[in-house]
Amino acid sequence: MISKKTVFVVGAGASCDLGMPLGSALKDRVAALLSTKGSLRKECFDSAVLGCLGDRARAEAAIIRSKSLSFAISTAASVDNFLDQHADEPDLVQLGKMAIADEILIAEQRSKIAGRLSPREIMEASRDYFILDLLNILMRGHQQENLEESICNLCFVVFNYDRCLERVIYAWLQVRFPKAATSLFKKFRFIHVYGAVGEYNPSHADHFIPRDDGLSMLNT
């Protein structure tokens, strides 16, 4: 039994084994998006920025500013580090966060666990993912009756924006404890330090379903 409050810190590169980009690749992708001109995807992104900021002049100023800084972003330690350094420009920071979310959403759709997969298929696709071994260690000696108490003592502090951890944990529960999977999953606590692209909802996990047009999901 896990009788004491226990926190696991999940580092920023934890989802790399599932095909998610490391920080170095993410900043390059964000920089490329912000410097792009004329593509349909960029038009969708700019439209989302306008909708978020609610003022055309502010949105256009932020878009121009982000384009001028796109190369600087690619030289930073990380996108988040760069945005922290520009905290005095809230519109730029908001746009940068949106660009991160856009890239993470697309990466989720292209990851090893993307698609309308069954729990078994998700498990098979994530054999090298750290959480499977960790869950097997944590849940030794448990039955369904006492599993909930241990889960309530767990907390995952996550430095990723993606929801790969949640998707794999839910699949693991569906395989091991199918009747109680949903109720048990709701007892897990996930804290995304920098934010997340959305809460993982087991009953509506379409965020991992690839889109045919390959465009941004920020407008959906």
Short mmCIF file of the C-alpha atoms (twelve columns), coordinates in Angstrom:
data_MODEL
# 
_entry.id   MODEL 
# 
loop_
_atom_site.group_PDB 
_atom_site.id 
_atom_site.type_symbol 
_atom_site.label_atom_id 
_atom_site.label_alt_id 
_atom_site.label_comp_id 
_atom_site.label_asym_id 
_atom_site.label_seq_id 
_atom_site.Cartn_x 
_atom_site.Cartn_y 
_atom_site.Cartn_z 
_atom_site.pdbx_PDB_model_num 
ATOM 1   C CA . MET A 1   0.000   0.000  0.000   1 
ATOM 2   C CA . ILE A 2   1.081   3.572  -0.653  1 
ATOM 3   C CA . SER A 3   0.151   4.987  2.748   1 
ATOM 4   C CA . LYS A 4   2.007   8.313  2.561   1 
ATOM 5   C CA . LYS A 5   1.575   11.247 0.211   1 
ATOM 6   C CA . THR A 6   3.962   10.589 -2.674  1 
ATOM 7   C CA . VAL A 7   4.955   12.958 -5.470  1 
ATOM 8   C CA . PHE A 8   6.564   11.911 -8.752  1 
ATOM 9   C CA . VAL A 9   8.224   14.570 -10.875 1 
ATOM 10  C CA . VAL A 10  7.928   13.805 -14.592 1 
ATOM 11  C CA . GLY A 11  10.653  15.581 -16.550 1 
ATOM 12  C CA . ALA A 12  10.146  17.505 -19.768 1 
ATOM 13  C CA . GLY A 13  11.584  14.749 -21.956 1 
ATOM 14  C CA . ALA A 14  9.464   11.944 -20.542 1 
ATOM 15  C CA . SER A 15  7.174   11.652 -23.562 1 
ATOM 16  C CA . CYS A 16  10.013  11.426 -26.073 1 
ATOM 17  C CA . ASP A 17  9.711   7.630  -26.124 1 
ATOM 18  C CA . LEU A 18  6.197   8.078  -27.488 1 
ATOM 19  C CA . GLY A 19  7.321   10.342 -30.307 1 
ATOM 20  C CA . MET A 20  6.764   13.713 -28.650 1 
ATOM 21  C CA . PRO A 21  9.389   16.405 -29.351 1 
ATOM 22  C CA . LEU A 22  12.127  17.277 -26.893 1 
ATOM 23  C CA . GLY A 23  12.466  20.920 -25.875 1 
ATOM 24  C CA . SER A 24  15.082  21.600 -28.551 1 
ATOM 25  C CA . ALA A 25  12.798  20.346 -31.313 1 
ATOM 26  C CA . LEU A 26  9.770   22.113 -29.866 1 
ATOM 27  C CA . LYS A 27  11.439  25.521 -29.883 1 
ATOM 28  C CA . ASP A 28  12.509  25.006 -33.512 1 
ATOM 29  C CA . ARG A 29  8.959   24.067 -34.484 1 
ATOM 30  C CA . VAL A 30  7.506   27.079 -32.684 1 
ATOM 31  C CA . ALA A 31  10.077  29.361 -34.324 1 
ATOM 32  C CA . ALA A 32  9.234   27.915 -37.739 1 
ATOM 33  C CA . LEU A 33  5.514   28.431 -37.199 1 
ATOM 34  C CA . LEU A 34  5.940   32.048 -36.125 1 
ATOM 35  C CA . SER A 35  8.229   32.875 -39.045 1 
ATOM 36  C CA . THR A 36  5.970   31.245 -41.651 1 
ATOM 37  C CA . LYS A 37  4.011   33.463 -44.015 1 
ATOM 38  C CA . GLY A 38  1.119   32.680 -46.300 1 
ATOM 39  C CA . SER A 39  0.379   29.070 -45.372 1 
ATOM 40  C CA . LEU A 40  -3.162  27.974 -44.545 1 
ATOM 41  C CA . ARG A 41  -2.029  26.694 -41.178 1 
ATOM 42  C CA . LYS A 42  -0.442  30.056 -40.302 1 
ATOM 43  C CA . GLU A 43  -3.631  31.827 -41.334 1 
ATOM 44  C CA . CYS A 44  -5.592  29.573 -38.968 1 
ATOM 45  C CA . PHE A 45  -3.102  30.264 -36.186 1 
ATOM 46  C CA . ASP A 46  -3.210  34.043 -36.715 1 
ATOM 47  C CA . SER A 47  -6.994  33.896 -36.699 1 
ATOM 48  C CA . ALA A 48  -6.872  32.066 -33.364 1 
ATOM 49  C CA . VAL A 49  -4.566  34.754 -31.972 1 
ATOM 50  C CA . LEU A 50  -7.062  37.417 -33.008 1 
ATOM 51  C CA . GLY A 51  -9.873  35.496 -31.358 1 
ATOM 52  C CA . CYS A 52  -7.878  35.120 -28.159 1 
ATOM 53  C CA . LEU A 53  -6.645  38.707 -27.852 1 
ATOM 54  C CA . GLY A 54  -9.937  40.141 -29.080 1 
ATOM 55  C CA . ASP A 55  -8.379  43.215 -30.651 1 
ATOM 56  C CA . ARG A 56  -7.057  43.271 -34.205 1 
ATOM 57  C CA . ALA A 57  -4.396  45.926 -33.581 1 
ATOM 58  C CA . ARG A 58  -3.017  44.037 -30.575 1 
ATOM 59  C CA . ALA A 59  -3.121  40.726 -32.449 1 
ATOM 60  C CA . GLU A 60  -1.334  42.104 -35.502 1 
ATOM 61  C CA . ALA A 61  1.300   43.774 -33.324 1 
ATOM 62  C CA . ALA A 62  1.912   40.517 -31.442 1 
ATOM 63  C CA . ILE A 63  2.148   38.514 -34.670 1 
ATOM 64  C CA . ILE A 64  4.667   40.958 -36.165 1 
ATOM 65  C CA . ARG A 65  6.641   40.993 -32.929 1 
ATOM 66  C CA . SER A 66  6.733   37.202 -32.723 1 
ATOM 67  C CA . LYS A 67  7.958   36.920 -36.297 1 
ATOM 68  C CA . SER A 68  10.811  39.336 -35.589 1 
ATOM 69  C CA . LEU A 69  11.815  37.215 -32.584 1 
ATOM 70  C CA . SER A 70  11.376  33.795 -34.185 1 
ATOM 71  C CA . PHE A 71  15.097  33.268 -34.732 1 
ATOM 72  C CA . ALA A 72  15.838  34.375 -31.166 1 
ATOM 73  C CA . ILE A 73  13.428  31.716 -29.928 1 
ATOM 74  C CA . SER A 74  15.414  29.038 -31.762 1 
ATOM 75  C CA . THR A 75  18.565  30.126 -29.880 1 
ATOM 76  C CA . ALA A 76  16.986  30.064 -26.404 1 
ATOM 77  C CA . ALA A 77  17.352  27.260 -23.882 1 
ATOM 78  C CA . SER A 78  13.643  26.566 -24.287 1 
ATOM 79  C CA . VAL A 79  10.501  28.316 -25.468 1 
ATOM 80  C CA . ASP A 80  9.316   28.712 -21.878 1 
ATOM 81  C CA . ASN A 81  12.641  30.244 -20.900 1 
ATOM 82  C CA . PHE A 82  12.336  32.712 -23.753 1 
ATOM 83  C CA . LEU A 83  8.783   33.655 -22.818 1 
ATOM 84  C CA . ASP A 84  9.796   34.148 -19.185 1 
ATOM 85  C CA . GLN A 85  12.397  36.638 -20.381 1 
ATOM 86  C CA . HIS A 86  9.630   38.577 -22.164 1 
ATOM 87  C CA . ALA A 87  7.105   38.530 -19.332 1 
ATOM 88  C CA . ASP A 88  6.697   42.292 -19.756 1 
ATOM 89  C CA . GLU A 89  5.024   41.631 -23.143 1 
ATOM 90  C CA . PRO A 90  1.866   39.724 -22.165 1 
ATOM 91  C CA . ASP A 91  0.440   39.555 -25.691 1 
ATOM 92  C CA . LEU A 92  3.676   38.043 -26.974 1 
ATOM 93  C CA . VAL A 93  3.689   35.534 -24.125 1 
ATOM 94  C CA . GLN A 94  0.066   34.591 -24.856 1 
ATOM 95  C CA . LEU A 95  0.872   34.100 -28.532 1 
ATOM 96  C CA . GLY A 96  3.927   32.019 -27.640 1 
ATOM 97  C CA . LYS A 97  1.873   29.775 -25.373 1 
ATOM 98  C CA . MET A 98  -0.642  29.312 -28.175 1 
ATOM 99  C CA . ALA A 99  2.139   28.335 -30.576 1 
ATOM 100 C CA . ILE A 100 3.386   25.761 -28.063 1 
ATOM 101 C CA . ALA A 101 -0.114  24.360 -27.668 1 
ATOM 102 C CA . ASP A 102 -0.557  24.182 -31.430 1 
ATOM 103 C CA . GLU A 103 2.662   22.213 -31.887 1 
ATOM 104 C CA . ILE A 104 1.907   19.884 -28.958 1 
ATOM 105 C CA . LEU A 105 -1.573  19.147 -30.276 1 
ATOM 106 C CA . ILE A 106 -0.136  18.189 -33.654 1 
ATOM 107 C CA . ALA A 107 2.599   16.118 -31.993 1 
ATOM 108 C CA . GLU A 108 -0.024  14.229 -29.971 1 
ATOM 109 C CA . GLN A 109 -1.807  13.402 -33.226 1 
ATOM 110 C CA . ARG A 110 1.439   12.012 -34.654 1 
ATOM 111 C CA . SER A 111 2.649   10.184 -31.549 1 
ATOM 112 C CA . LYS A 112 2.908   6.419  -31.123 1 
ATOM 113 C CA . ILE A 113 -0.323  6.411  -29.126 1 
ATOM 114 C CA . ALA A 114 -2.337  8.490  -31.618 1 
ATOM 115 C CA . GLY A 115 -5.423  7.194  -33.335 1 
ATOM 116 C CA . ARG A 116 -8.538  5.339  -32.285 1 
ATOM 117 C CA . LEU A 117 -6.553  2.711  -30.422 1 
ATOM 118 C CA . SER A 118 -7.831  0.108  -28.005 1 
ATOM 119 C CA . PRO A 119 -6.310  0.009  -24.492 1 
ATOM 120 C CA . ARG A 120 -4.249  -2.992 -25.540 1 
ATOM 121 C CA . GLU A 121 -2.927  -1.181 -28.610 1 
ATOM 122 C CA . ILE A 122 -1.966  1.835  -26.505 1 
ATOM 123 C CA . MET A 123 -0.128  -0.438 -24.084 1 
ATOM 124 C CA . GLU A 124 1.707   -2.202 -26.915 1 
ATOM 125 C CA . ALA A 125 2.695   1.122  -28.497 1 
ATOM 126 C CA . SER A 126 4.086   2.418  -25.211 1 
ATOM 127 C CA . ARG A 127 6.174   -0.567 -24.127 1 
ATOM 128 C CA . ASP A 128 9.260   1.640  -23.691 1 
ATOM 129 C CA . TYR A 129 7.409   4.358  -21.775 1 
ATOM 130 C CA . PHE A 130 8.580   4.690  -18.171 1 
ATOM 131 C CA . ILE A 131 5.145   4.775  -16.540 1 
ATOM 132 C CA . LEU A 132 4.319   1.125  -17.266 1 
ATOM 133 C CA . ASP A 133 7.235   -0.177 -15.206 1 
ATOM 134 C CA . LEU A 134 6.532   2.383  -12.490 1 
ATOM 135 C CA . LEU A 135 2.869   1.417  -12.246 1 
ATOM 136 C CA . ASN A 136 3.764   -2.261 -11.997 1 
ATOM 137 C CA . ILE A 137 6.107   -1.452 -9.100  1 
ATOM 138 C CA . LEU A 138 3.646   0.833  -7.332  1 
ATOM 139 C CA . MET A 139 0.681   -1.492 -7.628  1 
ATOM 140 C CA . ARG A 140 2.281   -4.687 -6.346  1 
ATOM 141 C CA . GLY A 141 0.166   -6.322 -3.686  1 
ATOM 142 C CA . HIS A 142 -2.942  -4.366 -4.609  1 
ATOM 143 C CA . GLN A 143 -6.422  -5.536 -5.435  1 
ATOM 144 C CA . GLN A 144 -9.172  -3.384 -6.830  1 
ATOM 145 C CA . GLU A 145 -10.565 -2.894 -3.321  1 
ATOM 146 C CA . ASN A 146 -7.471  -1.161 -1.933  1 
ATOM 147 C CA . LEU A 147 -6.120  0.414  -5.107  1 
ATOM 148 C CA . GLU A 148 -8.134  3.623  -4.764  1 
ATOM 149 C CA . GLU A 149 -6.573  4.497  -1.407  1 
ATOM 150 C CA . SER A 150 -3.057  4.247  -2.819  1 
ATOM 151 C CA . ILE A 151 -3.919  6.253  -5.925  1 
ATOM 152 C CA . CYS A 152 -5.299  9.054  -3.748  1 
ATOM 153 C CA . ASN A 153 -1.844  9.338  -2.150  1 
ATOM 154 C CA . LEU A 154 -0.141  9.819  -5.514  1 
ATOM 155 C CA . CYS A 155 0.547   13.069 -7.325  1 
ATOM 156 C CA . PHE A 156 2.344   13.546 -10.649 1 
ATOM 157 C CA . VAL A 157 4.060   16.892 -11.192 1 
ATOM 158 C CA . VAL A 158 4.504   17.039 -14.961 1 
ATOM 159 C CA . PHE A 159 6.819   19.340 -16.915 1 
ATOM 160 C CA . ASN A 160 5.171   18.454 -20.239 1 
ATOM 161 C CA . TYR A 161 2.232   20.132 -21.934 1 
ATOM 162 C CA . ASP A 162 1.028   16.901 -23.501 1 
ATOM 163 C CA . ARG A 163 -1.389  14.335 -22.064 1 
ATOM 164 C CA . CYS A 164 0.511   11.181 -22.970 1 
ATOM 165 C CA . LEU A 165 0.974   10.234 -19.323 1 
ATOM 166 C CA . GLU A 166 -2.751  10.381 -18.672 1 
ATOM 167 C CA . ARG A 167 -3.611  8.435  -21.844 1 
ATOM 168 C CA . VAL A 168 -1.248  5.578  -21.018 1 
ATOM 169 C CA . ILE A 169 -2.275  5.394  -17.356 1 
ATOM 170 C CA . TYR A 170 -5.927  5.180  -18.322 1 
ATOM 171 C CA . ALA A 171 -5.186  2.433  -20.861 1 
ATOM 172 C CA . TRP A 172 -3.249  0.528  -18.166 1 
ATOM 173 C CA . LEU A 173 -6.232  0.767  -15.828 1 
ATOM 174 C CA . GLN A 174 -8.583  -0.418 -18.573 1 
ATOM 175 C CA . VAL A 175 -6.433  -3.504 -19.120 1 
ATOM 176 C CA . ARG A 176 -5.870  -4.299 -15.431 1 
ATOM 177 C CA . PHE A 177 -9.126  -3.122 -13.830 1 
ATOM 178 C CA . PRO A 178 -11.619 -2.644 -16.697 1 
ATOM 179 C CA . LYS A 179 -14.763 -2.267 -14.582 1 
ATOM 180 C CA . ALA A 180 -13.292 0.409  -12.320 1 
ATOM 181 C CA . ALA A 181 -10.922 2.102  -14.780 1 
ATOM 182 C CA . THR A 182 -12.821 5.372  -15.137 1 
ATOM 183 C CA . SER A 183 -13.500 5.862  -11.431 1 
ATOM 184 C CA . LEU A 184 -9.913  4.972  -10.514 1 
ATOM 185 C CA . PHE A 185 -8.477  7.302  -13.152 1 
ATOM 186 C CA . LYS A 186 -10.405 10.234 -11.676 1 
ATOM 187 C CA . LYS A 187 -8.506  9.709  -8.406  1 
ATOM 188 C CA . PHE A 188 -5.122  10.374 -10.022 1 
ATOM 189 C CA . ARG A 189 -3.769  13.890 -9.602  1 
ATOM 190 C CA . PHE A 190 -1.739  15.523 -12.377 1 
ATOM 191 C CA . ILE A 191 -0.151  18.974 -12.043 1 
ATOM 192 C CA . HIS A 192 1.262   20.377 -15.286 1 
ATOM 193 C CA . VAL A 193 3.755   22.990 -14.107 1 
ATOM 194 C CA . TYR A 194 3.783   25.089 -17.294 1 
ATOM 195 C CA . GLY A 195 0.206   24.285 -18.215 1 
ATOM 196 C CA . ALA A 196 -1.384  21.658 -20.439 1 
ATOM 197 C CA . VAL A 197 -3.060  21.692 -23.832 1 
ATOM 198 C CA . GLY A 198 -6.230  20.475 -22.158 1 
ATOM 199 C CA . GLU A 199 -7.523  18.043 -19.597 1 
ATOM 200 C CA . TYR A 200 -7.485  14.405 -20.658 1 
ATOM 201 C CA . ASN A 201 -11.069 13.208 -20.756 1 
ATOM 202 C CA . PRO A 202 -11.220 9.396  -21.167 1 
ATOM 203 C CA . SER A 203 -14.701 9.564  -22.642 1 
ATOM 204 C CA . HIS A 204 -13.660 12.133 -25.261 1 
ATOM 205 C CA . ALA A 205 -10.030 11.553 -26.255 1 
ATOM 206 C CA . ASP A 206 -10.336 12.818 -29.822 1 
ATOM 207 C CA . HIS A 207 -7.372  15.133 -29.251 1 
ATOM 208 C CA . PHE A 208 -5.157  12.150 -30.125 1 
ATOM 209 C CA . ILE A 209 -7.000  11.491 -33.383 1 
ATOM 210 C CA . PRO A 210 -5.073  12.732 -36.455 1 
ATOM 211 C CA . ARG A 211 -6.844  15.361 -38.560 1 
ATOM 212 C CA . ASP A 212 -7.025  14.825 -42.299 1 
ATOM 213 C CA . ASP A 213 -6.113  18.444 -43.112 1 
ATOM 214 C CA . GLY A 214 -3.122  18.611 -40.775 1 
ATOM 215 C CA . LEU A 215 -4.087  22.116 -39.668 1 
ATOM 216 C CA . SER A 216 -4.014  23.673 -36.244 1 
ATOM 217 C CA . MET A 217 -6.544  22.443 -33.704 1 
ATOM 218 C CA . LEU A 218 -6.650  25.787 -31.896 1 
ATOM 219 C CA . ASN A 219 -9.792  26.758 -33.783 1 
ATOM 220 C CA . THR A 220 -11.637 23.538 -33.060 1 
# 
